[in-house]
Amino acid sequence: MSDARLLAVGEDAVSRVLAAYLKRCQTTLDWADAVSVGELREAATAELAKRRYTWEQTEAWGLGLDDGTARDGLDPEALRHCGLVDRDYPVMTNRLIFPIHDWLGGLVGFVGRRLVGDPVKVPKWVYPADSPGFSRGNFVYNLHQAAETGRKRNFLILVEGANDVRTLELAGVANTVQCLGTVFTRRQASLLRRFVRRVVLLMDPDLAGRRASDRGRVLLEAAGLEVSVAQLEKWDPDETVRQVGVGPVLDAVRKALRG
C-alpha cells in the first residue's frame, strides 16, 4: 500500500478504529477477570496481580488485552495508518495494552506488554509501527495526566517503562512520564518544556538505561530544561517499589534535585 493511500485515510476513520480497538481489548480484559481460561487470560490476570493493579485501576488507566481478535472487521487501511498492523503483521497480539495519549488527552496509540511467548524471541514491549499516523518520538506517555502535578511540583520524572509510571503513581508519585522506551527525541523534549523547567531522569540501572540518560540529557538541555539524573542501585523503579517500597525512589529523586 502506498504512503499516498495511507495519508488519504481520514482522521475520523483513524479515531474510530483506535477507539473500537481499545474498547474490544478492554472488554477482553474484563472477561479475563471473569473467565480465567487459557494461557493468555491466565497470563494477563497473573501480570496484573504481580503489579498489584486492581481492576478499578486498570479500568481508570484504560488497560486492555489483545487476544488476536481485536482488529477483526476494522478498516485495514486505518489499522496500517496508525501502526497497529505492520506489513500485514498484527503488532499487539497476545499483549497487555496501555493506551498512549497526546498531551491534550487524545488517543493516538498503544504500548503492548508481552504476556506469552519465548522471552528470547518475543520482545517484552512493543509500540505501533512508525507510520503516517503514529511516530512514538512525537509523544510522551502519561503527559496528559502528569502535567498538572508536574507544574505544581516544578518538575517531571522521566522513566523507561509504562509499568514504572503506573507503579509510581500508585505510590503517590504522580508527576511521572515515560519516553516510550529508551528512544528520546527533540519533539519529546519540547513537549516536556511546555509544562516544566526541570526534568529528573530515572532510567533503569543498566547499560541501556545509562545510555538513555546520556542521550536524554543532551536533548533536554538543548530544549532549555534543567536536568538531573537519579540513580537506583538494583532494580528499575517498578521493581524497586514492589520489592522495598517507594522510599529508595524518593531518596534518589531528592538527591538528584539537590545535585
ChimeraX commands (.cxc) that place a marker at each C-alpha (Angstrom):
marker #1 position 0.00,0.00,0.00 radius 0.5
marker #1 position 1.42,3.40,-0.95 radius 0.5
marker #1 position 2.06,6.22,1.52 radius 0.5
marker #1 position -0.36,8.33,-0.51 radius 0.5
marker #1 position -3.18,5.87,0.18 radius 0.5
marker #1 position -2.30,5.77,3.86 radius 0.5
marker #1 position -2.21,9.55,4.06 radius 0.5
marker #1 position -5.65,9.61,2.46 radius 0.5
marker #1 position -7.14,7.82,5.48 radius 0.5
marker #1 position -9.25,10.39,7.32 radius 0.5
marker #1 position -8.64,11.39,10.91 radius 0.5
marker #1 position -12.19,10.42,11.84 radius 0.5
marker #1 position -11.67,6.91,10.47 radius 0.5
marker #1 position -8.44,6.52,12.41 radius 0.5
marker #1 position -10.03,7.82,15.61 radius 0.5
marker #1 position -12.91,5.38,15.22 radius 0.5
marker #1 position -10.54,2.46,14.67 radius 0.5
marker #1 position -8.39,3.37,17.69 radius 0.5
marker #1 position -11.45,3.71,19.92 radius 0.5
marker #1 position -13.04,0.49,18.66 radius 0.5
marker #1 position -9.80,-1.47,19.05 radius 0.5
marker #1 position -9.31,-0.20,22.60 radius 0.5
marker #1 position -12.90,-0.97,23.57 radius 0.5
marker #1 position -12.54,-4.55,22.34 radius 0.5
marker #1 position -9.26,-5.00,24.23 radius 0.5
marker #1 position -10.83,-3.62,27.40 radius 0.5
marker #1 position -13.80,-5.98,27.07 radius 0.5
marker #1 position -11.43,-8.93,26.58 radius 0.5
marker #1 position -9.51,-7.96,29.72 radius 0.5
marker #1 position -12.78,-7.76,31.68 radius 0.5
marker #1 position -13.57,-11.29,30.57 radius 0.5
marker #1 position -10.07,-12.39,31.57 radius 0.5
marker #1 position -11.05,-11.46,35.11 radius 0.5
marker #1 position -14.37,-13.26,34.95 radius 0.5
marker #1 position -13.32,-16.33,32.97 radius 0.5
marker #1 position -9.65,-17.14,33.57 radius 0.5
marker #1 position -9.42,-19.85,30.91 radius 0.5
marker #1 position -6.46,-20.40,28.66 radius 0.5
marker #1 position -2.80,-19.42,28.73 radius 0.5
marker #1 position -3.29,-15.82,27.63 radius 0.5
marker #1 position -6.01,-14.97,30.12 radius 0.5
marker #1 position -4.14,-16.67,32.94 radius 0.5
marker #1 position -1.02,-14.69,31.97 radius 0.5
marker #1 position -3.00,-11.44,31.97 radius 0.5
marker #1 position -4.50,-11.97,35.41 radius 0.5
marker #1 position -1.09,-13.07,36.76 radius 0.5
marker #1 position 0.59,-9.96,35.35 radius 0.5
marker #1 position -1.96,-7.63,36.92 radius 0.5
marker #1 position -1.72,-9.44,40.25 radius 0.5
marker #1 position 2.07,-9.23,40.15 radius 0.5
marker #1 position 1.89,-5.47,39.65 radius 0.5
marker #1 position -0.81,-5.18,42.35 radius 0.5
marker #1 position -3.09,-3.38,39.94 radius 0.5
marker #1 position -6.73,-3.55,40.96 radius 0.5
marker #1 position -9.46,-3.88,38.35 radius 0.5
marker #1 position -10.64,-0.39,39.21 radius 0.5
marker #1 position -7.17,0.94,38.42 radius 0.5
marker #1 position -6.84,-0.94,35.15 radius 0.5
marker #1 position -10.22,0.46,34.12 radius 0.5
marker #1 position -9.21,4.00,35.06 radius 0.5
marker #1 position -5.98,3.68,33.06 radius 0.5
marker #1 position -7.77,2.13,30.10 radius 0.5
marker #1 position -5.74,-1.09,30.03 radius 0.5
marker #1 position -6.83,-3.88,27.69 radius 0.5
marker #1 position -5.93,-7.32,26.36 radius 0.5
marker #1 position -5.35,-8.10,22.67 radius 0.5
marker #1 position -6.23,-11.76,22.16 radius 0.5
marker #1 position -5.84,-11.60,18.39 radius 0.5
marker #1 position -9.46,-10.73,17.58 radius 0.5
marker #1 position -9.49,-7.01,18.41 radius 0.5
marker #1 position -8.80,-5.94,14.80 radius 0.5
marker #1 position -11.43,-8.19,13.20 radius 0.5
marker #1 position -13.67,-6.21,10.88 radius 0.5
marker #1 position -11.87,-2.90,11.38 radius 0.5
marker #1 position -10.72,-0.77,8.44 radius 0.5
marker #1 position -7.38,-2.34,7.33 radius 0.5
marker #1 position -6.06,0.91,5.88 radius 0.5
marker #1 position -6.78,2.77,9.12 radius 0.5
marker #1 position -5.06,-0.02,11.09 radius 0.5
marker #1 position -1.95,0.38,8.95 radius 0.5
marker #1 position -2.17,4.15,9.14 radius 0.5
marker #1 position -1.94,4.12,12.96 radius 0.5
marker #1 position 0.71,1.37,13.10 radius 0.5
marker #1 position -1.41,-1.43,14.58 radius 0.5
marker #1 position -0.65,-3.56,11.53 radius 0.5
marker #1 position 2.84,-3.58,10.05 radius 0.5
marker #1 position 3.22,-5.31,6.66 radius 0.5
marker #1 position 0.11,-7.35,7.50 radius 0.5
marker #1 position 1.59,-8.35,10.87 radius 0.5
marker #1 position -0.68,-7.52,13.88 radius 0.5
marker #1 position 1.69,-5.69,16.21 radius 0.5
marker #1 position -0.10,-6.01,19.56 radius 0.5
marker #1 position -1.43,-9.59,19.53 radius 0.5
marker #1 position -1.20,-11.51,22.85 radius 0.5
marker #1 position -0.25,-8.42,24.81 radius 0.5
marker #1 position -1.49,-6.30,27.68 radius 0.5
marker #1 position -2.38,-2.94,26.15 radius 0.5
marker #1 position -1.59,0.51,27.61 radius 0.5
marker #1 position -3.21,3.42,25.71 radius 0.5
marker #1 position -0.97,6.30,24.60 radius 0.5
marker #1 position -2.49,9.80,24.52 radius 0.5
marker #1 position -1.25,13.10,23.21 radius 0.5
marker #1 position -0.76,15.93,25.69 radius 0.5
marker #1 position -4.37,17.02,25.23 radius 0.5
marker #1 position -5.69,13.55,26.10 radius 0.5
marker #1 position -6.48,12.31,22.59 radius 0.5
marker #1 position -5.94,8.59,21.96 radius 0.5
marker #1 position -3.06,8.10,19.50 radius 0.5
marker #1 position -1.69,4.58,20.00 radius 0.5
marker #1 position -0.74,1.81,22.41 radius 0.5
marker #1 position 2.11,0.20,24.31 radius 0.5
marker #1 position 1.98,-3.60,24.32 radius 0.5
marker #1 position 3.45,-5.75,27.11 radius 0.5
marker #1 position 4.34,-9.41,26.30 radius 0.5
marker #1 position 2.25,-11.97,28.15 radius 0.5
marker #1 position 3.12,-15.25,26.42 radius 0.5
marker #1 position 5.84,-16.49,24.10 radius 0.5
marker #1 position 9.56,-17.13,24.20 radius 0.5
marker #1 position 11.26,-14.20,26.02 radius 0.5
marker #1 position 14.29,-14.64,23.76 radius 0.5
marker #1 position 12.25,-14.30,20.56 radius 0.5
marker #1 position 9.32,-12.13,21.60 radius 0.5
marker #1 position 10.12,-8.54,22.70 radius 0.5
marker #1 position 8.85,-7.63,26.16 radius 0.5
marker #1 position 7.47,-4.28,24.96 radius 0.5
marker #1 position 6.28,-3.17,21.53 radius 0.5
marker #1 position 4.93,0.07,20.10 radius 0.5
marker #1 position 2.91,0.79,16.97 radius 0.5
marker #1 position 4.99,0.67,13.82 radius 0.5
marker #1 position 6.16,4.09,12.64 radius 0.5
marker #1 position 3.56,5.14,10.11 radius 0.5
marker #1 position 1.83,8.24,8.72 radius 0.5
marker #1 position -0.48,8.20,11.74 radius 0.5
marker #1 position 1.97,7.39,14.52 radius 0.5
marker #1 position 5.57,8.05,15.46 radius 0.5
marker #1 position 6.47,7.33,19.06 radius 0.5
marker #1 position 9.05,10.11,19.06 radius 0.5
marker #1 position 6.16,12.60,18.92 radius 0.5
marker #1 position 4.51,11.56,22.19 radius 0.5
marker #1 position 5.25,11.18,25.91 radius 0.5
marker #1 position 3.31,8.52,27.78 radius 0.5
marker #1 position 1.11,9.87,30.60 radius 0.5
marker #1 position 1.97,13.53,29.95 radius 0.5
marker #1 position -1.73,14.43,29.72 radius 0.5
marker #1 position -2.22,13.18,33.30 radius 0.5
marker #1 position 1.13,14.11,34.88 radius 0.5
marker #1 position 1.47,17.65,33.53 radius 0.5
marker #1 position -0.64,19.34,36.22 radius 0.5
marker #1 position 1.23,17.66,39.09 radius 0.5
marker #1 position 4.49,18.40,37.32 radius 0.5
marker #1 position 3.65,22.08,37.23 radius 0.5
marker #1 position 2.76,22.10,40.93 radius 0.5
marker #1 position 5.98,20.29,41.90 radius 0.5
marker #1 position 8.05,22.19,39.33 radius 0.5
marker #1 position 9.48,19.07,37.70 radius 0.5
marker #1 position 8.64,15.85,35.88 radius 0.5
marker #1 position 10.25,12.44,36.34 radius 0.5
marker #1 position 11.11,10.64,33.10 radius 0.5
marker #1 position 11.26,6.82,33.20 radius 0.5
marker #1 position 11.61,3.99,30.67 radius 0.5
marker #1 position 8.54,1.84,31.20 radius 0.5
marker #1 position 4.76,2.15,31.37 radius 0.5
marker #1 position 4.75,-0.04,34.50 radius 0.5
marker #1 position 7.23,2.36,36.10 radius 0.5
marker #1 position 4.72,5.16,35.56 radius 0.5
marker #1 position 1.76,3.25,36.95 radius 0.5
marker #1 position 3.52,1.75,39.96 radius 0.5
marker #1 position 4.97,5.12,40.95 radius 0.5
marker #1 position 1.54,6.72,40.53 radius 0.5
marker #1 position 0.07,4.17,42.94 radius 0.5
marker #1 position 2.86,5.06,45.38 radius 0.5
marker #1 position 1.93,8.74,45.23 radius 0.5
marker #1 position 4.46,9.91,42.63 radius 0.5
marker #1 position 2.05,11.36,40.07 radius 0.5
marker #1 position 4.47,13.59,38.14 radius 0.5
marker #1 position 5.96,10.68,36.17 radius 0.5
marker #1 position 6.06,10.23,32.39 radius 0.5
marker #1 position 7.61,7.73,30.01 radius 0.5
marker #1 position 9.68,8.37,26.91 radius 0.5
marker #1 position 8.24,5.27,25.16 radius 0.5
marker #1 position 11.32,3.12,25.60 radius 0.5
marker #1 position 14.95,4.19,25.56 radius 0.5
marker #1 position 14.43,6.28,22.42 radius 0.5
marker #1 position 14.17,10.02,23.07 radius 0.5
marker #1 position 13.66,12.87,20.61 radius 0.5
marker #1 position 13.76,16.66,20.31 radius 0.5
marker #1 position 10.00,16.67,19.89 radius 0.5
marker #1 position 9.54,14.89,23.23 radius 0.5
marker #1 position 11.91,17.32,24.90 radius 0.5
marker #1 position 9.90,20.24,23.51 radius 0.5
marker #1 position 6.67,18.71,24.84 radius 0.5
marker #1 position 8.10,18.49,28.36 radius 0.5
marker #1 position 9.33,22.10,28.08 radius 0.5
marker #1 position 5.71,23.23,27.64 radius 0.5
marker #1 position 4.92,22.28,31.23 radius 0.5
marker #1 position 8.06,22.32,33.38 radius 0.5
marker #1 position 11.52,23.78,33.51 radius 0.5
marker #1 position 13.16,20.78,35.18 radius 0.5
marker #1 position 13.25,17.04,34.46 radius 0.5
marker #1 position 14.64,14.21,36.59 radius 0.5
marker #1 position 15.84,11.23,34.55 radius 0.5
marker #1 position 15.09,7.97,36.38 radius 0.5
marker #1 position 16.20,5.25,34.00 radius 0.5
marker #1 position 16.87,1.58,34.67 radius 0.5
marker #1 position 20.20,0.85,36.44 radius 0.5
marker #1 position 21.78,-0.93,33.47 radius 0.5
marker #1 position 23.90,-0.02,30.45 radius 0.5
marker #1 position 20.88,0.75,28.27 radius 0.5
marker #1 position 19.47,2.98,31.00 radius 0.5
marker #1 position 22.74,4.88,31.40 radius 0.5
marker #1 position 22.97,5.42,27.67 radius 0.5
marker #1 position 19.36,6.61,27.58 radius 0.5
marker #1 position 20.13,9.08,30.38 radius 0.5
marker #1 position 23.13,10.43,28.49 radius 0.5
marker #1 position 21.17,10.90,25.25 radius 0.5
marker #1 position 18.14,12.30,27.02 radius 0.5
marker #1 position 20.17,14.81,28.99 radius 0.5
marker #1 position 21.70,16.29,25.85 radius 0.5
marker #1 position 18.31,16.74,24.15 radius 0.5
marker #1 position 16.55,18.04,27.25 radius 0.5
marker #1 position 19.24,20.61,27.98 radius 0.5
marker #1 position 19.18,21.69,24.33 radius 0.5
marker #1 position 15.45,22.35,24.77 radius 0.5
marker #1 position 16.21,24.67,27.68 radius 0.5
marker #1 position 15.41,22.29,30.54 radius 0.5
marker #1 position 17.37,21.83,33.73 radius 0.5
marker #1 position 18.19,18.13,34.00 radius 0.5
marker #1 position 19.05,15.94,36.98 radius 0.5
marker #1 position 19.86,12.23,36.91 radius 0.5
marker #1 position 18.53,9.97,39.68 radius 0.5
marker #1 position 20.18,6.59,40.14 radius 0.5
marker #1 position 18.73,3.42,41.60 radius 0.5
marker #1 position 21.09,0.72,42.79 radius 0.5
marker #1 position 19.49,-2.60,41.90 radius 0.5
marker #1 position 16.10,-2.57,40.17 radius 0.5
marker #1 position 14.06,-0.43,37.84 radius 0.5
marker #1 position 11.54,1.94,39.50 radius 0.5
marker #1 position 8.63,-0.50,39.24 radius 0.5
marker #1 position 10.55,-3.41,40.72 radius 0.5
marker #1 position 12.09,-1.20,43.42 radius 0.5
marker #1 position 8.68,-0.09,44.67 radius 0.5
marker #1 position 7.32,-3.64,44.62 radius 0.5
marker #1 position 10.35,-5.08,46.41 radius 0.5
marker #1 position 11.21,-2.48,49.05 radius 0.5
marker #1 position 8.71,0.36,48.73 radius 0.5
marker #1 position 8.85,3.83,47.25 radius 0.5
marker #1 position 11.42,5.17,49.75 radius 0.5
marker #1 position 14.57,4.45,47.68 radius 0.5
marker #1 position 12.98,6.07,44.63 radius 0.5
marker #1 position 12.09,9.22,46.55 radius 0.5
marker #1 position 15.57,9.31,48.07 radius 0.5
marker #1 position 17.18,9.02,44.63 radius 0.5
marker #1 position 14.98,11.79,43.20 radius 0.5
marker #1 position 15.63,14.13,46.16 radius 0.5
marker #1 position 19.38,13.51,45.87 radius 0.5
marker #1 position 19.26,14.29,42.16 radius 0.5
marker #1 position 17.33,17.50,42.75 radius 0.5
marker #1 position 19.83,18.63,45.39 radius 0.5
marker #1 position 22.62,17.62,42.99 radius 0.5
marker link #1:1,2 radius 0.2
marker link #1:2,3 radius 0.2
marker link #1:3,4 radius 0.2
marker link #1:4,5 radius 0.2
marker link #1:5,6 radius 0.2
marker link #1:6,7 radius 0.2
marker link #1:7,8 radius 0.2
marker link #1:8,9 radius 0.2
marker link #1:9,10 radius 0.2
marker link #1:10,11 radius 0.2
marker link #1:11,12 radius 0.2
marker link #1:12,13 radius 0.2
marker link #1:13,14 radius 0.2
marker link #1:14,15 radius 0.2
marker link #1:15,16 radius 0.2
marker link #1:16,17 radius 0.2
marker link #1:17,18 radius 0.2
marker link #1:18,19 radius 0.2
marker link #1:19,20 radius 0.2
marker link #1:20,21 radius 0.2
marker link #1:21,22 radius 0.2
marker link #1:22,23 radius 0.2
marker link #1:23,24 radius 0.2
marker link #1:24,25 radius 0.2
marker link #1:25,26 radius 0.2
marker link #1:26,27 radius 0.2
marker link #1:27,28 radius 0.2
marker link #1:28,29 radius 0.2
marker link #1:29,30 radius 0.2
marker link #1:30,31 radius 0.2
marker link #1:31,32 radius 0.2
marker link #1:32,33 radius 0.2
marker link #1:33,34 radius 0.2
marker link #1:34,35 radius 0.2
marker link #1:35,36 radius 0.2
marker link #1:36,37 radius 0.2
marker link #1:37,38 radius 0.2
marker link #1:38,39 radius 0.2
marker link #1:39,40 radius 0.2
marker link #1:40,41 radius 0.2
marker link #1:41,42 radius 0.2
marker link #1:42,43 radius 0.2
marker link #1:43,44 radius 0.2
marker link #1:44,45 radius 0.2
marker link #1:45,46 radius 0.2
marker link #1:46,47 radius 0.2
marker link #1:47,48 radius 0.2
marker link #1:48,49 radius 0.2
marker link #1:49,50 radius 0.2
marker link #1:50,51 radius 0.2
marker link #1:51,52 radius 0.2
marker link #1:52,53 radius 0.2
marker link #1:53,54 radius 0.2
marker link #1:54,55 radius 0.2
marker link #1:55,56 radius 0.2
marker link #1:56,57 radius 0.2
marker link #1:57,58 radius 0.2
marker link #1:58,59 radius 0.2
marker link #1:59,60 radius 0.2
marker link #1:60,61 radius 0.2
marker link #1:61,62 radius 0.2
marker link #1:62,63 radius 0.2
marker link #1:63,64 radius 0.2
marker link #1:64,65 radius 0.2
marker link #1:65,66 radius 0.2
marker link #1:66,67 radius 0.2
marker link #1:67,68 radius 0.2
marker link #1:68,69 radius 0.2
marker link #1:69,70 radius 0.2
marker link #1:70,71 radius 0.2
marker link #1:71,72 radius 0.2
marker link #1:72,73 radius 0.2
marker link #1:73,74 radius 0.2
marker link #1:74,75 radius 0.2
marker link #1:75,76 radius 0.2
marker link #1:76,77 radius 0.2
marker link #1:77,78 radius 0.2
marker link #1:78,79 radius 0.2
marker link #1:79,80 radius 0.2
marker link #1:80,81 radius 0.2
marker link #1:81,82 radius 0.2
marker link #1:82,83 radius 0.2
marker link #1:83,84 radius 0.2
marker link #1:84,85 radius 0.2
marker link #1:85,86 radius 0.2
marker link #1:86,87 radius 0.2
marker link #1:87,88 radius 0.2
marker link #1:88,89 radius 0.2
marker link #1:89,90 radius 0.2
marker link #1:90,91 radius 0.2
marker link #1:91,92 radius 0.2
marker link #1:92,93 radius 0.2
marker link #1:93,94 radius 0.2
marker link #1:94,95 radius 0.2
marker link #1:95,96 radius 0.2
marker link #1:96,97 radius 0.2
marker link #1:97,98 radius 0.2
marker link #1:98,99 radius 0.2
marker link #1:99,100 radius 0.2
marker link #1:100,101 radius 0.2
marker link #1:101,102 radius 0.2
marker link #1:102,103 radius 0.2
marker link #1:103,104 radius 0.2
marker link #1:104,105 radius 0.2
marker link #1:105,106 radius 0.2
marker link #1:106,107 radius 0.2
marker link #1:107,108 radius 0.2
marker link #1:108,109 radius 0.2
marker link #1:109,110 radius 0.2
marker link #1:110,111 radius 0.2
marker link #1:111,112 radius 0.2
marker link #1:112,113 radius 0.2
marker link #1:113,114 radius 0.2
marker link #1:114,115 radius 0.2
marker link #1:115,116 radius 0.2
marker link #1:116,117 radius 0.2
marker link #1:117,118 radius 0.2
marker link #1:118,119 radius 0.2
marker link #1:119,120 radius 0.2
marker link #1:120,121 radius 0.2
marker link #1:121,122 radius 0.2
marker link #1:122,123 radius 0.2
marker link #1:123,124 radius 0.2
marker link #1:124,125 radius 0.2
marker link #1:125,126 radius 0.2
marker link #1:126,127 radius 0.2
marker link #1:127,128 radius 0.2
marker link #1:128,129 radius 0.2
marker link #1:129,130 radius 0.2
marker link #1:130,131 radius 0.2
marker link #1:131,132 radius 0.2
marker link #1:132,133 radius 0.2
marker link #1:133,134 radius 0.2
marker link #1:134,135 radius 0.2
marker link #1:135,136 radius 0.2
marker link #1:136,137 radius 0.2
marker link #1:137,138 radius 0.2
marker link #1:138,139 radius 0.2
marker link #1:139,140 radius 0.2
marker link #1:140,141 radius 0.2
marker link #1:141,142 radius 0.2
marker link #1:142,143 radius 0.2
marker link #1:143,144 radius 0.2
marker link #1:144,145 radius 0.2
marker link #1:145,146 radius 0.2
marker link #1:146,147 radius 0.2
marker link #1:147,148 radius 0.2
marker link #1:148,149 radius 0.2
marker link #1:149,150 radius 0.2
marker link #1:150,151 radius 0.2
marker link #1:151,152 radius 0.2
marker link #1:152,153 radius 0.2
marker link #1:153,154 radius 0.2
marker link #1:154,155 radius 0.2
marker link #1:155,156 radius 0.2
marker link #1:156,157 radius 0.2
marker link #1:157,158 radius 0.2
marker link #1:158,159 radius 0.2
marker link #1:159,160 radius 0.2
marker link #1:160,161 radius 0.2
marker link #1:161,162 radius 0.2
marker link #1:162,163 radius 0.2
marker link #1:163,164 radius 0.2
marker link #1:164,165 radius 0.2
marker link #1:165,166 radius 0.2
marker link #1:166,167 radius 0.2
marker link #1:167,168 radius 0.2
marker link #1:168,169 radius 0.2
marker link #1:169,170 radius 0.2
marker link #1:170,171 radius 0.2
marker link #1:171,172 radius 0.2
marker link #1:172,173 radius 0.2
marker link #1:173,174 radius 0.2
marker link #1:174,175 radius 0.2
marker link #1:175,176 radius 0.2
marker link #1:176,177 radius 0.2
marker link #1:177,178 radius 0.2
marker link #1:178,179 radius 0.2
marker link #1:179,180 radius 0.2
marker link #1:180,181 radius 0.2
marker link #1:181,182 radius 0.2
marker link #1:182,183 radius 0.2
marker link #1:183,184 radius 0.2
marker link #1:184,185 radius 0.2
marker link #1:185,186 radius 0.2
marker link #1:186,187 radius 0.2
marker link #1:187,188 radius 0.2
marker link #1:188,189 radius 0.2
marker link #1:189,190 radius 0.2
marker link #1:190,191 radius 0.2
marker link #1:191,192 radius 0.2
marker link #1:192,193 radius 0.2
marker link #1:193,194 radius 0.2
marker link #1:194,195 radius 0.2
marker link #1:195,196 radius 0.2
marker link #1:196,197 radius 0.2
marker link #1:197,198 radius 0.2
marker link #1:198,199 radius 0.2
marker link #1:199,200 radius 0.2
marker link #1:200,201 radius 0.2
marker link #1:201,202 radius 0.2
marker link #1:202,203 radius 0.2
marker link #1:203,204 radius 0.2
marker link #1:204,205 radius 0.2
marker link #1:205,206 radius 0.2
marker link #1:206,207 radius 0.2
marker link #1:207,208 radius 0.2
marker link #1:208,209 radius 0.2
marker link #1:209,210 radius 0.2
marker link #1:210,211 radius 0.2
marker link #1:211,212 radius 0.2
marker link #1:212,213 radius 0.2
marker link #1:213,214 radius 0.2
marker link #1:214,215 radius 0.2
marker link #1:215,216 radius 0.2
marker link #1:216,217 radius 0.2
marker link #1:217,218 radius 0.2
marker link #1:218,219 radius 0.2
marker link #1:219,220 radius 0.2
marker link #1:220,221 radius 0.2
marker link #1:221,222 radius 0.2
marker link #1:222,223 radius 0.2
marker link #1:223,224 radius 0.2
marker link #1:224,225 radius 0.2
marker link #1:225,226 radius 0.2
marker link #1:226,227 radius 0.2
marker link #1:227,228 radius 0.2
marker link #1:228,229 radius 0.2
marker link #1:229,230 radius 0.2
marker link #1:230,231 radius 0.2
marker link #1:231,232 radius 0.2
marker link #1:232,233 radius 0.2
marker link #1:233,234 radius 0.2
marker link #1:234,235 radius 0.2
marker link #1:235,236 radius 0.2
marker link #1:236,237 radius 0.2
marker link #1:237,238 radius 0.2
marker link #1:238,239 radius 0.2
marker link #1:239,240 radius 0.2
marker link #1:240,241 radius 0.2
marker link #1:241,242 radius 0.2
marker link #1:242,243 radius 0.2
marker link #1:243,244 radius 0.2
marker link #1:244,245 radius 0.2
marker link #1:245,246 radius 0.2
marker link #1:246,247 radius 0.2
marker link #1:247,248 radius 0.2
marker link #1:248,249 radius 0.2
marker link #1:249,250 radius 0.2
marker link #1:250,251 radius 0.2
marker link #1:251,252 radius 0.2
marker link #1:252,253 radius 0.2
marker link #1:253,254 radius 0.2
marker link #1:254,255 radius 0.2
marker link #1:255,256 radius 0.2
marker link #1:256,257 radius 0.2
marker link #1:257,258 radius 0.2
marker link #1:258,259 radius 0.2
view
